[in-house]
Amino acid sequence: MTLTEKDSQYLWHPYTQHKTSQTPIAISRGEGALLWDENNKEYIDAIASWWVNPFGHSNKIIADAIYKQLTTLEHVLFGGFTHEPAINVAEKLIEILPKNQQKIFFSDNGSTAVEVAIKVALQYFFNKNEKRTTIIAFENAFHGDTFAAMAASGISFYTQAFQGMFIDVVRIPVPVKGQEQESFEALKNVIQNYNCAGFIFEPLVQGAAGMVMYAPEALAKLIQICKENNVLTIADEVMTGFGKTGKTFAMDYVSENPDMICLSKALTGGTIPMAITTFTQEVFDAFYDDDINKALFHGHTFTANPTGCAAALASIDLLQTPEMQANIERINKSHLSFQKKIENHSKVITARTLGVIFAVEIKSDLEESYYGSMRTKLYNFFIEKGVVLRPVGNIVYILPPYIMTDEQLQKVYKTIEEAIEMV
Ligand SMILES: *Cc1c(COP(=O)(O)O)cnc(C)c1O
């Protein structure tokens, strides 16, 4: 049997209707921005494998750090024990995160980072004997696939089977250009009418919604409204963190700091699953008490896995090198000139860029829903051309590894231009 035949016998893939979907491509090797399948066909990974891999596949520096840690201390439980790699990651993050972030809590993936933040927001008020049980979130948000994360997510595709089984979430419009006032008013209304504990948002860019972007000033205003009303704010930087927006964190553009930040994708350079939720001292202090019941009873078996921590440290070091910062700027400039080139095309509705993130909305007569016929046609075209892109409906976005070469980037652009002509 071939790998794909064995795959269809044994495996269940994410976000996949196995009856109607094509067989997956078996990838056997990756290097830099490139992947090769079992028949040695080459692909450019233009979405950094779901936004996790900024420094290229099979990165030697991260691999060495992992090997060294594996042969020193691969894992130890984090209940009652600690270790240098976790302490070093915490110290490093506190140095580079928005200044009010003081405490680091480890988990395994973006959804659990969000799950922890939402539980903390709810328990924060429980511990203070205040009845606040509603979470505020944006329309079309994506915060992950576990239950509280799903509750906060607004893309019905992912959550429709579970409606009615969620914690209380009220949604407000995203303050995209022209809709800012509506968003501010909606937030004030929700806070007046519900007992709100927290407001969770993807700062500046809603990834899964199709790289929907909004301004830092609008977000600052929303956070201010929350602060005036003692509502905790949660910045879900799972997608935007570690350089994607051109700054280390999207919140670096925003004049107001959040109470909590969720991190995961790109934390370990796309090597080992790991996530972190960070908190202000003030949030931590609401759990600090002689009463054991006020503690945060949340944990995962692999919390603060030393190997993951070693990968994270190596990744953050790589991110901070002048070469990597120059790469981010180079890709941003390149995106901006591509945007200029295509934004007036008759089949382009709109194009947008922030940091290394680029998105274009394409006009066509095909069905444009999340997994509609247009998306399928585009996806297949890109794969055939050897470019990994996963359009969201009629939106094609690029989120490349920062080490992608200009030549590879030009090939991605050219393929997108061809796709625009084709649909
Ligand atoms: C991907 C993502 C998540 C979920 O992360 P997983 O690791 O897939 O659980 C949460 N929030 C945002 C903004 C994401 O992009």
The ligand as an SDF file (V2000), in Angstrom:
LIG
                    3D

 15 15  0  0  0  0  0  0  0  0999 V2000
   -5.1020   28.6490   15.6130 C   0  0  0  0  0  0  0  0  0  0  0  0
   -5.6770   29.5810   16.5980 C   0  0  0  0  0  0  0  0  0  0  0  0
   -6.1580   29.1280   17.8380 C   0  0  0  0  0  0  0  0  0  0  0  0
   -6.1930   27.6660   18.1970 C   0  0  0  0  0  0  0  0  0  0  0  0
   -4.9220   27.1160   18.2830 O   0  0  0  0  0  0  0  0  0  0  0  0
   -4.7440   25.5230   18.2080 P   0  0  0  0  0  0  0  0  0  0  0  0
   -3.2910   25.3150   18.4840 O   0  0  0  0  0  0  0  0  0  0  0  0
   -5.1360   25.1280   16.8190 O   0  0  0  0  0  0  0  0  0  0  0  0
   -5.6260   24.9280   19.2350 O   0  0  0  0  0  0  0  0  0  0  0  0
   -6.6380   30.0550   18.7360 C   0  0  0  0  0  0  0  0  0  0  0  0
   -6.6570   31.3600   18.4380 N   0  0  0  0  0  0  0  0  0  0  0  0
   -6.2130   31.8430   17.2650 C   0  0  0  0  0  0  0  0  0  0  0  0
   -6.2380   33.3130   17.0110 C   0  0  0  0  0  0  0  0  0  0  0  0
   -5.7190   30.9650   16.2950 C   0  0  0  0  0  0  0  0  0  0  0  0
   -5.2960   31.4310   15.1180 O   0  0  0  0  0  0  0  0  0  0  0  0
  1  2  1  0
  2  3  1  0
  2 14  2  0
  3  4  1  0
  3 10  2  0
  4  5  1  0
  5  6  1  0
  6  7  2  0
  6  8  1  0
  6  9  1  0
 10 11  1  0
 11 12  2  0
 12 13  1  0
 12 14  1  0
 14 15  1  0
M  END
$$$$
